[in-house]
Amino acid sequence: MQITEKRRALWRCYAQHLASLEQEGFISLPLLEDSTGHNGHIFFFFTRTASERVELVNHFMASGVTALSHYVPLHAAPYGRELGNSFGDLPVTEALSSRILRLPLYDEMSLEQVNFVCDCVDRFFEDT
């Protein structure tokens, strides 16, 4: 239970720090915690465009931060294509998958590291 609580605390730190960027229209955050709670497994947000996500990933890399796209639509994955699906079949799914960005979140992470990642996000959007 301690690991889950730590991950939730890190998740909340991200959510609180990045809320102002959502209010300004730079990003879209996941739904905040509801009454059922969550395990703090991942923290992600959506950029405004796919190209902006690529630029932000490059900005992170230059700062020594690893951020991943996280999601490949199942219909566009190799097995989905084997089943006859193709890119373009689900345009909303594809658009969202091109804009999702997962931030680092692991139980050994410190609040200082979360703040560093958030500061990197802030710096990126200050320049746009």
SULHU-V90754 format. One record per pair of residues at least 24 apart in sequence whose ideal C-beta (glycine too) atoms are under 7 Angstrom apart, sorted by the first residue. I is the first residue (numbers start at 1). J is the second residue. D is the distance in Angstrom with one decimal. If there is no record, write none. Layout:
i->(I & I)
j->(J & J)
d->(D & D)
This chain:
i->(3 & 4 & 4 & 6 & 7 & 7 & 7 & 7 & 8 & 10 & 10 & 10 & 10 & 11 & 11 & 11 & 13 & 13 & 14 & 14 & 14 & 14 & 17 & 17 & 18 & 18 & 18 & 21 & 21 & 26 & 40 & 42 & 42 & 43 & 43 & 44 & 44 & 44 & 44 & 44 & 45 & 46 & 46 & 46 & 47 & 47 & 49 & 50 & 50 & 53 & 53 & 53 & 56 & 56 & 59 & 59 & 60 & 63 & 65 & 65 & 65 & 66 & 67 & 67 & 67 & 67 & 68 & 69 & 69 & 70 & 70 & 71 & 71 & 72 & 73)
j->(107 & 39 & 40 & 107 & 39 & 40 & 105 & 107 & 40 & 40 & 105 & 109 & 114 & 40 & 43 & 105 & 111 & 114 & 43 & 103 & 114 & 118 & 115 & 118 & 45 & 118 & 121 & 121 & 125 & 125 & 105 & 102 & 105 & 103 & 105 & 70 & 100 & 101 & 102 & 103 & 101 & 96 & 99 & 100 & 99 & 101 & 99 & 98 & 99 & 98 & 99 & 101 & 101 & 124 & 120 & 124 & 120 & 120 & 104 & 117 & 120 & 104 & 101 & 102 & 103 & 104 & 102 & 100 & 101 & 100 & 102 & 97 & 100 & 97 & 97)
d->(4.7 & 5.3 & 6.4 & 5.2 & 6.6 & 3.0 & 6.5 & 5.7 & 4.1 & 6.5 & 5.6 & 5.7 & 5.4 & 4.2 & 5.2 & 6.5 & 5.8 & 4.7 & 4.6 & 6.2 & 6.0 & 6.7 & 7.0 & 4.1 & 6.6 & 6.2 & 6.4 & 6.7 & 6.0 & 4.7 & 6.9 & 5.5 & 6.1 & 5.0 & 4.9 & 6.1 & 5.5 & 6.2 & 4.6 & 6.9 & 6.1 & 6.7 & 4.6 & 5.7 & 4.9 & 6.1 & 6.7 & 3.7 & 5.8 & 6.9 & 5.5 & 5.4 & 6.4 & 5.5 & 6.7 & 4.7 & 6.0 & 4.9 & 6.7 & 5.6 & 5.6 & 6.1 & 5.5 & 6.5 & 5.7 & 6.9 & 4.9 & 6.3 & 6.7 & 5.7 & 3.8 & 4.9 & 5.2 & 6.7 & 5.1)
